[in-house]
Amino acid sequence: MWKNRGVKKENSRGCGAFCAASILCAVMLLTACAGENAAGQQDSTGQIGADSAAEQDADWLAERLKYDRRTKHDLRTEPEDRERTERIDLDAYENGKVLLTASGDIWLSGSLEGQLIIDAEEDELVHLYLAGVEITSQKGPALWVQEAAKVVVTLVSGTENVLADSPDYTDCEEAPACLYSVCDLTFNGGGVLQAYGYYEDCIRSKDRLKFLDGTFSLQAKGDGIRGNDGIYMRDASVDIESEKNGLRTVNQGADERGVIEIDGGTLSVIAGQNGICAAADLYVYHGRCSVNAVEEKLRAEGNAYIADGVQGL
């Protein structure tokens, strides 16, 4: 187990066409620029290079395992009261915006050409159950959380769910992602989510993102997953193709702001810039990872901790 010191490096803004094949070709041609060894100390270029015995820290993994970063709301995958659960069939709505202002459990199914918008009170929890949902937006995010204290999205087992936006974000520039949230956002459940960010990012939150269980296939013109204050993955299966960064945080501060933590599951990333880009510390343990990037596979402005036995890094 190694403790690695990160080195800051400026990134250029990509503007290529949205094409996973071209990204993969660039990755294959520029592998030498991506950093081949993710279990050592970063060199002066910001890449993670040769191992450094002086940087070993055998205690970090034990410390991470002491705490469960999942709340009781994160763990719930069934409605508390099925009779009181609001059920919405999107097939019954005309194309356009479907606005949800209530808190509590909401069961969703069906297809919509438009936007699903959550605008609850700032102190309320909204729990969405996606049970075979397909939302295609012609302008702006497909799913837009404008106000709430927290949103939990359960991917109902046995269902496939699809979200897609378009390149047109007129009057929606402040929410540049297929699924955009102003608050903490958690995904759980045993279903599947496919999401396509044709304008900028695929899934983005101004706060923290958690991916707990579920299968995700994400494509983005910008970042695949961006949680400004943090990203936590546990036991999820996540496949990302992005023109910019695969996973990214941008803020630093107290309460582990900016940390990216991957605990188990599987992660596959093909990125036009960086594979995993943490504004603070990066922790990777358990599970399997396959990360390919044009610039750097792993990048941490703080420390990068990669456990022995993690496959694919």
C-alpha positions as CSV (number, residue, x, y, z in Angstrom):
1,M,0.0,0.0,0.0
2,W,1.4,3.3,-1.0
3,K,1.0,7.0,-0.2
4,N,1.6,9.2,-3.2
5,R,2.2,13.0,-3.3
6,G,0.2,14.8,-6.0
7,V,1.6,17.6,-8.2
8,K,-0.7,20.2,-9.7
9,K,-0.8,20.4,-13.5
10,E,-2.8,22.7,-15.6
11,N,-5.3,21.2,-18.1
12,S,-6.2,22.4,-21.5
13,R,-9.9,22.6,-22.6
14,G,-10.8,19.9,-25.1
15,C,-13.1,20.8,-28.1
16,G,-13.0,17.6,-30.2
17,A,-16.0,15.8,-31.6
18,F,-18.0,13.5,-29.4
19,C,-16.6,10.2,-30.5
20,A,-15.5,7.4,-28.2
21,A,-13.5,5.7,-30.9
22,S,-11.3,8.7,-31.5
23,I,-10.7,9.0,-27.8
24,L,-9.6,5.4,-27.6
25,C,-7.2,5.9,-30.5
26,A,-5.7,8.9,-28.9
27,V,-5.3,7.0,-25.6
28,M,-3.5,4.1,-27.4
29,L,-1.2,6.5,-29.2
30,L,-0.4,8.6,-26.1
31,T,-0.2,5.9,-23.4
32,A,3.3,7.0,-22.6
33,C,1.9,10.4,-21.5
34,A,-0.7,8.8,-19.2
35,G,1.5,7.3,-16.5
36,E,1.9,3.6,-16.5
37,N,2.3,2.9,-12.8
38,A,-0.5,4.0,-10.4
39,A,1.0,2.7,-7.2
40,G,3.9,5.0,-6.7
41,Q,4.9,8.6,-6.2
42,Q,4.0,11.3,-8.7
43,D,7.0,12.8,-10.5
44,S,7.5,16.5,-11.5
45,T,5.1,16.2,-14.5
46,G,2.2,15.2,-12.2
47,Q,2.2,11.6,-13.4
48,I,2.3,8.7,-11.0
49,G,5.6,7.0,-11.6
50,A,8.1,4.8,-9.7
51,D,7.4,3.4,-6.2
52,S,8.8,5.3,-3.2
53,A,9.5,3.3,-0.1
54,A,9.7,6.5,1.9
55,E,6.1,7.2,1.1
56,Q,4.7,4.0,2.4
57,D,1.7,4.3,4.8
58,A,0.3,1.0,6.0
59,D,-2.4,2.6,8.1
60,W,-4.5,4.5,5.6
61,L,-6.6,1.5,4.5
62,A,-7.4,0.5,8.1
63,E,-8.5,4.1,8.7
64,R,-10.8,4.2,5.7
65,L,-12.4,0.8,6.6
66,K,-13.4,2.1,10.1
67,Y,-16.2,4.3,8.7
68,D,-19.2,3.6,6.5
69,R,-19.9,6.6,4.4
70,R,-23.4,5.4,3.5
71,T,-26.3,7.0,5.4
72,K,-29.6,5.2,6.2
73,H,-31.2,7.0,3.2
74,D,-28.3,5.8,0.9
75,L,-29.0,2.2,1.9
76,R,-32.8,2.2,1.3
77,T,-33.8,0.6,-2.0
78,E,-37.6,0.0,-1.3
79,P,-40.3,2.6,-0.6
80,E,-41.1,3.1,3.1
81,D,-44.8,2.8,2.4
82,R,-45.9,1.6,-1.0
83,E,-49.4,2.8,-0.6
84,R,-48.3,6.3,0.0
85,T,-45.6,6.3,-2.7
86,E,-46.4,8.6,-5.6
87,R,-46.4,6.8,-8.9
88,I,-45.8,8.6,-12.2
89,D,-46.1,7.2,-15.6
90,L,-44.2,9.5,-18.0
91,D,-46.1,8.1,-20.9
92,A,-49.1,10.0,-19.7
93,Y,-47.4,13.4,-20.0
94,E,-47.2,15.5,-23.1
95,N,-43.7,16.4,-24.3
96,G,-42.1,19.1,-22.2
97,K,-41.3,19.6,-18.6
98,V,-42.5,17.4,-15.8
99,L,-42.0,19.3,-12.5
100,L,-41.8,17.4,-9.1
101,T,-42.2,19.6,-6.1
102,A,-43.0,17.0,-3.4
103,S,-40.6,15.2,-1.2
104,G,-40.7,11.5,-0.2
105,D,-40.8,8.4,-2.4
106,I,-41.6,8.8,-6.1
107,W,-41.9,5.8,-8.5
108,L,-41.2,6.6,-12.1
109,S,-41.7,4.6,-15.3
110,G,-42.3,5.3,-19.0
111,S,-40.8,7.7,-21.6
112,L,-40.6,11.4,-21.9
113,E,-39.4,13.8,-24.7
114,G,-38.5,16.6,-22.4
115,Q,-37.2,17.3,-18.9
116,L,-37.8,15.9,-15.4
117,I,-37.2,18.7,-12.9
118,I,-37.1,18.4,-9.1
119,D,-37.8,21.6,-7.3
120,A,-38.5,20.7,-3.7
121,E,-37.8,22.6,-0.5
122,E,-34.2,23.1,0.4
123,D,-34.5,21.0,3.5
124,E,-36.4,18.0,1.9
125,L,-35.3,14.6,0.8
126,V,-36.5,13.3,-2.6
127,H,-36.2,9.5,-3.3
128,L,-36.7,8.6,-7.0
129,Y,-37.2,5.0,-8.1
130,L,-36.4,4.5,-11.8
131,A,-38.3,1.5,-13.1
132,G,-37.8,1.5,-16.8
133,V,-37.5,5.3,-17.5
134,E,-36.4,6.9,-20.8
135,I,-36.0,10.7,-20.9
136,T,-34.7,12.5,-23.9
137,S,-34.3,16.2,-23.6
138,Q,-34.3,18.6,-26.6
139,K,-32.8,21.4,-24.5
140,G,-30.9,21.3,-21.2
141,P,-30.6,18.4,-18.7
142,A,-32.8,15.4,-19.0
143,L,-33.0,15.2,-15.2
144,W,-32.4,18.5,-13.4
145,V,-32.4,18.8,-9.6
146,Q,-33.0,22.5,-9.0
147,E,-33.7,22.4,-5.2
148,A,-33.7,19.8,-2.5
149,A,-31.6,18.8,0.6
150,K,-30.7,15.5,-1.0
151,V,-31.8,13.2,-3.8
152,V,-31.5,9.4,-3.8
153,V,-32.0,7.6,-7.1
154,T,-32.8,3.9,-6.9
155,L,-32.3,1.9,-10.1
156,V,-35.0,-0.7,-9.6
157,S,-33.6,-4.2,-10.1
158,G,-34.3,-5.8,-13.5
159,T,-34.9,-2.4,-15.2
160,E,-33.0,-0.4,-17.7
161,N,-33.1,3.4,-17.6
162,V,-31.9,5.9,-20.2
163,L,-31.2,9.6,-20.0
164,A,-30.0,11.8,-22.9
165,D,-29.7,15.5,-23.4
166,S,-28.8,17.4,-26.6
167,P,-26.2,20.0,-27.6
168,D,-28.8,22.8,-27.2
169,Y,-28.6,24.4,-23.7
170,T,-30.1,27.8,-24.5
171,D,-31.2,29.3,-21.1
172,C,-29.8,26.2,-19.3
173,E,-26.1,27.0,-19.3
174,E,-26.0,27.0,-15.5
175,A,-26.7,23.2,-15.5
176,P,-24.3,21.7,-18.0
177,A,-25.0,18.0,-17.6
178,C,-27.4,15.3,-18.7
179,L,-28.2,14.7,-15.1
180,Y,-27.5,17.9,-13.0
181,S,-28.0,18.3,-9.3
182,V,-27.5,21.3,-7.0
183,C,-27.4,19.0,-3.9
184,D,-26.0,15.7,-2.7
185,L,-27.0,12.8,-5.0
186,T,-26.9,9.1,-4.3
187,F,-27.5,6.2,-6.7
188,N,-28.3,2.7,-5.5
189,G,-30.2,-0.4,-6.5
190,G,-29.6,-3.3,-8.9
191,G,-30.8,-1.8,-12.1
192,V,-29.0,-0.2,-15.1
193,L,-28.6,3.5,-16.1
194,Q,-27.3,4.6,-19.5
195,A,-26.7,8.3,-19.8
196,Y,-25.5,10.5,-22.6
197,G,-24.1,14.0,-22.1
198,Y,-24.0,15.5,-25.6
199,Y,-23.5,19.1,-24.4
200,E,-20.9,18.8,-21.6
201,D,-20.9,16.5,-18.6
202,C,-22.9,13.3,-18.1
203,I,-23.6,13.2,-14.3
204,R,-22.7,16.3,-12.3
205,S,-23.5,17.6,-8.8
206,K,-22.5,20.9,-7.1
207,D,-22.1,18.8,-3.9
208,R,-21.3,15.1,-3.4
209,L,-22.0,12.1,-5.5
210,K,-22.3,8.4,-4.4
211,F,-22.6,5.4,-6.5
212,L,-23.7,2.3,-4.5
213,D,-24.5,-0.8,-6.5
214,G,-26.1,-0.6,-9.9
215,T,-24.7,-0.7,-13.4
216,F,-23.8,2.6,-15.2
217,S,-22.8,3.2,-18.9
218,L,-21.9,6.9,-19.3
219,Q,-20.8,8.9,-22.3
220,A,-19.9,12.6,-22.2
221,K,-18.6,15.4,-24.3
222,G,-17.1,16.8,-21.1
223,D,-16.5,14.9,-17.8
224,G,-18.2,11.6,-17.3
225,I,-18.8,12.1,-13.5
226,R,-18.2,15.4,-11.8
227,G,-19.0,15.8,-8.1
228,N,-17.7,19.2,-7.1
229,D,-17.3,18.3,-3.4
230,G,-16.6,14.6,-3.6
231,I,-17.2,11.2,-5.3
232,Y,-17.7,7.9,-3.5
233,M,-18.1,4.6,-5.3
234,R,-18.9,1.3,-3.6
235,D,-19.8,-2.0,-5.3
236,A,-21.1,-0.2,-8.4
237,S,-20.2,-1.2,-12.0
238,V,-19.3,2.0,-13.9
239,D,-18.2,2.3,-17.5
240,I,-17.2,5.8,-18.7
241,E,-16.3,7.2,-22.1
242,S,-15.5,11.0,-22.0
243,E,-13.8,13.6,-24.0
244,K,-12.4,15.3,-20.9
245,N,-12.1,13.6,-17.5
246,G,-13.6,10.3,-16.4
247,L,-14.1,11.2,-12.7
248,R,-13.5,14.7,-11.4
249,T,-13.8,16.8,-8.2
250,V,-13.0,20.5,-8.1
251,N,-13.3,21.8,-4.6
252,Q,-11.1,21.5,-1.5
253,G,-11.7,22.0,2.1
254,A,-12.8,20.5,5.4
255,D,-14.9,17.4,5.8
256,E,-12.9,15.7,3.0
257,R,-14.1,18.0,0.4
258,G,-12.8,17.1,-3.0
259,V,-12.0,13.5,-2.2
260,I,-12.6,10.6,-4.6
261,E,-12.9,7.2,-3.0
262,I,-13.4,3.9,-4.9
263,D,-14.3,0.9,-2.6
264,G,-14.9,-2.2,-4.6
265,G,-17.0,-2.8,-7.7
266,T,-15.6,-2.3,-11.2
267,L,-14.6,0.9,-13.0
268,S,-13.7,1.3,-16.7
269,V,-12.6,4.7,-18.0
270,I,-11.6,5.9,-21.4
271,A,-10.9,9.7,-21.2
272,G,-9.6,12.4,-23.5
273,Q,-7.9,14.2,-20.6
274,N,-7.5,12.6,-17.2
275,G,-8.9,9.3,-16.1
276,I,-9.5,10.1,-12.4
277,C,-8.8,13.7,-11.3
278,A,-9.2,14.5,-7.6
279,A,-9.0,18.0,-6.2
280,A,-7.9,16.6,-2.9
281,D,-7.0,13.0,-1.9
282,L,-7.7,9.9,-3.9
283,Y,-8.4,6.4,-2.4
284,V,-8.7,3.3,-4.4
285,Y,-9.1,-0.1,-2.7
286,H,-10.8,-3.4,-3.5
287,G,-12.5,-4.0,-6.9
288,R,-11.2,-3.7,-10.4
289,C,-10.2,-0.7,-12.4
290,S,-9.3,-0.1,-16.1
291,V,-8.3,3.5,-16.7
292,N,-7.0,4.8,-20.0
293,A,-6.4,8.5,-20.6
294,V,-4.6,10.8,-23.0
295,E,-3.0,12.8,-20.2
296,E,-2.9,11.1,-16.9
297,K,-4.6,7.9,-15.6
298,L,-4.7,9.1,-12.0
299,R,-4.2,12.6,-10.7
300,A,-4.6,13.9,-7.2
301,E,-3.9,17.5,-5.9
302,G,-3.6,15.9,-2.5
303,N,-2.3,12.4,-1.9
304,A,-3.1,9.3,-3.9
305,Y,-3.6,6.0,-2.0
306,I,-3.8,2.9,-4.1
307,A,-4.1,-0.4,-2.2
308,D,-2.1,-3.5,-3.1
309,G,-4.1,-5.9,-5.2
310,V,-6.3,-3.4,-7.0
311,Q,-6.4,-4.7,-10.6
312,G,-6.0,-2.6,-13.7
313,L,-4.0,0.3,-12.3
